[in-house]
Amino acid sequence: MIPKLTPPTWMAEALCAQVDSEMFFPEQGESNRYAKRTCMRCDVRIQCLNYAVEQKMPFGVWGGLSERERRHLRRTA
């Protein structure tokens, strides 16, 4: 039996849960500016960023950073 994954509780409080999630996963060449602006106003941005870094999320804007920015953050930490 596959275990059922429960999302972290902070996810329900995230601003991204209230808007179109596609803006957080832009296609190559598309801007992620609106996603980052939304993140900067979010009360759970730090929890989101920590989660994305710990889980090595390969795509999207999490906690206000793109996948490239999170990779750089992991390398310099």
N, C-alpha and C positions, 0 to 999 in steps of 0.2 A: 504494500500500500504506500502511495506517495504521500508524504506529510503535507498538510495544508499550510501554506505560508501566510502568516499574518503580517500585514504592513505595520511599520512602526506607528505608534499613536500620534506622533507629531504630524504625520502626513495629512490627517484630517483637517489640521489647522493651516495648512500651507495655502498660500494664495493661488498657486498653480492648480489646485484642485477646483478652483472657481472660474477658471478661464480655459480657453481652447488649448489643450495640451500639445497640439502640433507645433505651436510656436517655440516650445522647449526642445524640439527635435528638428531644427531646420535642415533642409537639403544642402548639400555642398554648394557654396557660393551665396546662399541666402543669409541675411542678417539675423543675428541672435540678440540684437539690441533691445527689443521689446521684452524678451524673456528675461534678460539681465536686469532691466528696469523693474520688472515685476518682482524679481528675487530681492532686489535691494529694499523693497518696501515690506518684505515678508518677515513676520515675527519668528519664524522657525528656520531662517536661512542658514544659521550656523549648524543646526542639527542636520539639515539637508546636505550641506557641504561635507560634514563629517561622514555621513552615511555614504555619500557618493565616493569619497576618497577611500574609505575602509572597504567598500564593496568593489572598488575599481570599476565603476560604471563606465562602460566604453562609449556611450553616446549621450548626447543631449546636454542641456544646461541644467546644472544642479547647484543649488546654493550660490548662484550668481556667476559660476565659472563654467567655461566650455570644457570639453574633454581634453583638449590640448593644454589648457590652463591648469586643470587638475593633475595631469601627468607631470607638468613642470613643478607643481606644488609638492607632489610625492617625491620627486627627485631631490628637491632642495631641503626637504624636511629631515 
